[in-house]
Each structure stands twice: as C-alpha cells, then as structure tokens.
Amino acid sequence: MTQQETYPSTVVEILRNLYFSSTPLNSIDLQEALKKAGIDLDPRTIRYHISNLEEGGVVHRLGKRGVILTKKGIEEAKTLLVFDRIGLASLETQKMLLECNFDIVKCKGKLIVNVITCPKERIIEALECLDKVASSSVIVSPLIGLIDEDQKLWNIRIDPGKIGIAAVSSTNYESIFRRGGVPLETASTGLYKLSDYAPKGFIDLICHSGTTISPGQLLCRGRYTQVSRYLETGSGYVTASIKTFPSFYCDRAMEIAGTLGKRHFNSLFEMGCTMPENYRMTIQDRNKGYLLVYGGANYFAPLIEKGITEEIHITGALFRMEDMLTPGEALDKFRKGQPAYHGF
C-alpha cells in the first residue's frame, strides 16, 4: 500500500492546506478551505481528523489558534504532494510569490528567503563567515534574519540546539518583475565560472521544470560550489540562474532592471532582449529575453563548504524585510548581549 492510500482524500486535503499555509489553521479555517476544494465537512468531523493526526504526531495544536504540521507532518505532506511541487511553477512557489509584498525602496514587507540551520554553538563562526560574503557581488542582498530553536518558518521547523538563518532568495526577481508587468520565470540554474573576478560562463546547468528540489540546493549540498575560493582568489564556481521573459516585454524589463538598488537585488550581471543560441533549450526560447543573476544560495555556500552546516532550504519561506539585518549587525548584538532573533 502506498503512502497516499493510507490517508483518506479529505485528510490529504487537510494536510495540503496546512502545508501551504504560513499560519496555524483551526477547524473553521479548514472547513472554508475544504469547501473551495469541493469537500463539505462540518467542524466536528474536521476536529476528529485533526485529533487522529495529532495522535500520529503529524500536527501540533496551538490552542485556539489552530494546528500546524510537525516535522514529521511536513515530511508526510512533501511525499503526498510531490507532484504539486515539481518545477518553479509549483504551488508552493506560486503561493510565496503571491504573498510577497516588499517595498524595495522602503525596505519593508515580506520577501522570499532561503534558510539554513546551524548548531547554536557555531552561530558566531557562521556569522563571521557570512560577514565576509556580505560585500560580495555574487549574492542578492547582504540582509539576513535569525530564527531561534523550536520556531517554525513556513514549512521549516528549527530543531532544538539549532539556529535558523534566512537570506534573500533570487526568486524575488520574479516578484519584482511580475509586479512591474513582466512575466519573468527561472528556466535553469547551474554552476557559473568566474576568473579574476570576471564572469566566464556556465559549466553545468539544471533545468527547473522537472524537479522538486532546487538546483541551487543540489549544487550546494553536493559541494560543487567554490564561493570561499572565489572570495579569496577571485576565481571559482558559483550558482547562477537564467531567467526568461517574452521578448516584447524587453523595454519594460530594462526599465525595471534600472530601478534595482545597489544594496539589494544587485546580483543581475547580464541581460538581453534575445536569448543567445547557447542558452536556448527549446525553439521557443528564440522569442525570449533573458537575465543572468547570481543565486541567493551563494550566500550560504561557504558555510556548507566549511562544514558549518549541511541543511539548506532554497526558496524556503517568507520573511519581513524590516526584521532583517546584516551579519555585522547581528554579531554586534550578540557581543553586546542584545536580542538578535526574530520571534514568530
């Protein structure tokens, strides 16, 4: 019997809604969500299902606020919803893009972040490493957010004894351009060679359309990156993405690119109205413009390269921009004994 067959369709739909929700849901919330999916259940029946899920360690009750998925529940939901999560057009990513509301000028609002976890006893070492990367041109933004143990950020739960660190994802480019009227999407991500601080070209590419795991995540976990080496010598491999848009949006895309700040979203290093032949994967790509941007994963790559952490989640959560700070500011707070974590 497959895992999908161990849950009734109504329970699968409950798990789906809990997985894609950034906040706890109670029985009334779930009743309304299930109605939209064509399932008519009364709150009492929903509470019965929730009690069974709680007994199985799949959900955790937060009083009247509702329930959230446990770490076990998140893994269960990922298996059940694997086909919903394929490609960058996945429901997960689309929901995050819809909920993004940051203002790049005011530095306020929710944006998409990548998240890593590291042991509490190594947080200073991790922040000192990030502080060296923060001024680099191969990251999206120097801002980070800190999440204390036993906290849940989107579908990421920070284990006891660990600290979560959030950094700005390059997926936010899609949000910026779409809100500006240009339908931008990520076609592929790969290893990009830099030599003497100058871009040279891709050496490997992974297409986003057929995977549930971010290519940037795979490249970092596999330790294919050389961001530490690049910072020291000016040469090495970093992650970069090809993002595309219909060519007839080119003028508007150029306008939007010209408004991007020097401090945030400055990892765009090449742009054109017609995609070069060597970047084209399908015949349709000849009618597309393109952006090359360095990946947000580059910020965390040195932590994995140095063995400080192994766990990384690309396009993993939403975080308020005004609650973020630089690694240097975080180090200063720790040394002064001031709170640096963001509470949820």
N, C-alpha and C positions, 0 to 999 in steps of 0.2 A: 504493500500500500504506500503510495506516495504521500509526502507531507501535505500536499494540497488536499488530499482526500481525508485527512484527519480532522479537518475543520469544516463545519457547515458553511455554505456560501454567505449566510448572514454574519457569521463570526469573521470570515475573511474580510467582509466589507467593513466591519468594526475595526479590525486591525489596519486596514488600508487607511481609514480616516485618522486613526491615532498616529500612524506612521507619517502621514503627510501634514499633520498639524504641528505647529510650533508652540502650542499652548495645551494645557490639560483640557480634556473634554468630559463633560458629565453626560448622564443618560438623556437629558433633553437635547443637548448639542448633537449627540449621536443619532437620536431619533430624527432630527431635522436633516442631518446629512444622509441617513439611510433613505429617507423619503425621496431625496433628489436622485437616488440610485434605483428608485422603483421598489424599495423594500419598506413595507408598512409594519413596524413593530411598536408595541407600547413600551413606555419607560420601564415597566416592571420586568418585561422579558429581557430588555437590554441589560438591566441590573443583574439579572440571573446569569447572562452570558459573561458579564464583567466579573462576577464572583467566581465563576469557573476559571476564567483566565487568571484571576488573582491567585487562586489556589495553585495553579500551574506555574506561578512565578513569571507570567508573561506581562502582566500590568502591575503598576504600583498606584495605590489610592492616595490622593492628596486631599482628603476630606471633601468638603462641598465644592472645591474647585474642579474635581473630576479625577480622571486617571491618566497616567502616561505609560508608555511602554518601558519595561525594564531592559537591561542589556540583552537578556535572553529574548525578550519580546521583539527587540529591534532586529536581532538575527533571524528570528522566525519570520517576521514581516519581509525582510530582504529576500528570503527564499521564496515566500509566497508571491511576492510582487516583482520577481526578477525581470519579467518581460515588460513591466511598466517602466523599468529603469534603464532600458537599453538606449544608448546614444545620448547626445546633448539635448535632444528634443524630449527627454524623459519627463514624466510628470513631476518628478522631484525638482529638476532644474527649472522647469517652466513655472512652478509654483513660487520658487525663490525669486525668479526674475519678476514675477508679477508683484511680489511683496516688497521688492527694492524701492525705496523712496528717498534715497540720499540726495543731498544737495552738494555738489562738488565745490561750489563757491563758499557756502557757509559751513562745510564740513559737518553736516548734520544728517541724520536719517539712517535707515537700515541698508546695509550693503552685504554682498555675498563674501564669505570668508572661507579660507582653508584653515584646518585645525590640526595641530599635533598635540600629543601629550608627552610629558617627560617626568621623571621622578622628581619629587619635591626637593630632594637633597641636591639636585643638579640644576635647579632653576637659575641660580646666579651664573653658572657656567654657560647655560643656554642663552641667557640674555646678553652676556658679554659676546658670545658668538654672533648673535643677531645684530648687535650694535655695530659690528664690523661690516655686516652685509647691508645695513640700513642706508648707507650713502651710495650704494651701487646702482648702476643704470639697468641692471637685469632683473629688478623687482618692480612690482606695480606701485607700491606705496610703502613708506617706512613705518606706517602705523601697525600696532599690534594690540590685541586685547588679551587679558589674563582671566582664566576661569579656574576657580578653586575646586578641590576634590569634592566628589559627591554631587556635582552640579550637572544639569542636562542642558545641552545647547543643541536645538533642533533634534536630530536623532543620534547625537553623540553624548554618551554619558562618561564623565570624568571619574575614573576609578579612584578609590581611596589610596592615598600616598602619591597621587599624580597631580600635575598642574596642566591645564589646557592652555594653549597659546593659539590665538586666532590671528590671521594675516589676510590682507585684501587679495581676493581672487581676480584673475584676469577675465573671468566670466562677467564681471561688472561692465566690461566694454560693451557686451551685448545690451545690457540695460541702458547704458548711456546713449548708444546709437539708436536703439529702438524707440526710446522716449523722444529722441530727436527726429524720428520719422524714417530711419534707415533700418531695414530688417537685416541685422548682422547675425551671423552664426559661425560657430567654430567648425571647420572642416577636419582639421587634423592637428596633432601635436607631436613634436619629436625632439630629438637631440640636435642642438644647433652649435656649430663650431665657431669659436671666437679665437682670434690670434692677434697678439699685440693690441688688445682691446678693440679690435675691429671685427665686425661680423663677416664670416666667410661662407656659411651655408649649412643646410641641413645634412646630417649624415644618416639619420634614421627618421622615419615618420610612422605614426599610428593613426589610422582613421577612427573618428569618433562614432561613426554610425552603427557599428556592430558590437559595442562593448558596454558593459555595465560599470566597469572600473575606469576611472580617468587615466588616460595615457600618462599624464604628468605624475600621477600616483605610482603607476607601474615603474616609470623610469627612475623615480626617487627611491622607491623601496628596493629596486634591483641594483641601486648604487651605480647607475650608469652616468650620473652627472659628475661634473668636476668644478662645481662652483667655488669650493675652497681654493682649488688650484688657480682658477681664473682670478680670484681676488688677490692672490699672492703674485702671480706672474703675468696676468693679462691674457692668458691663453687657457682654453679648456672647453668643456661641453656644458651647455645649459639647456633648460627646456624653453621651447618657443612654440607658438601656435600660428596656424594660418586661419584667419577669419575672413569670411566672404560676404559679399552683398551684391545685389543686381547692379550691373554697370550703369544703368540710367539714374541711379541714386548717387553717382560719383560726386557731383558738385556739392550736394548736401553733406555727404560723408566727409569731404575735405573741410567744409565749414565746421563740422562738429569736432574733427580732429584738431583743428586750430584753436579750439576753446579749452582743450585739455590742459590741466595745470602742470607746472614744472615739478611740483612736490608730489602730487598724486596722479596716477594714471599716466605716467611718463615712460612706460615700457614699450610704446609703439615705436618701432625703428624702421619700418618700411611700409609704403602704401602706394597703390596704383589703381587706375581705373580699369585696367585689363590685366587679368592674371597671366603671368608668364607661362609659356608652354611647359616648363619643367615643374611647375607647381600644380598643373591640371591633372585631376584624377578621373574626370569624366568629360564627355564632349560638351556638356552644359557649362562647364567651368570657363569656356571661352567667352561667355557672356557675363562674367562676374568680375567685380573689382575685388581687391583684397587688402588685408592688413597683416603685417607680421608683428607680433607682440611677444615679448619675453613673458614666460609663465610665472604666475604667483608662487608656484612650487619652489622656485629658485631661492626664495627667502629661507625656507626650511631645509633645503637640500644639505647645507653644511652640517646641520645637526644630525642628519642621518649618516652623512659621510664620516663624521667623527664618532659615531656610535652613541651619541647622547640620547637619541630616540629612534624608534623604528616605526611607530604608528603615525600615519598621516592620512587625513581625510581631505580630498580636493573637492571644492565647491560643496563644503560640508554643512554650512549653517549660515544664518543671518546674524549680524552684529551691528549695534548702533555706532556710527562713526564718531559721535561725540564722546563715547565711552572708551575710545582707543587712545593710545599714547605711543611714544617711541620707546625702543628698548632702553635708551639712555635715561629717559624719564622714569621708566619702571625700575631700573637699577637704583636711581636716586631715592625713590620711595622706599625700596627695600632696605637700603642702607640707613635711612632715617627712621625706620620702623613704622612707616605710614602705610595705610591700606592701598594695595595696588590691584586687587582683584575686583572684577565686576560681578555683582550679585544678580541672581535671577530668581 
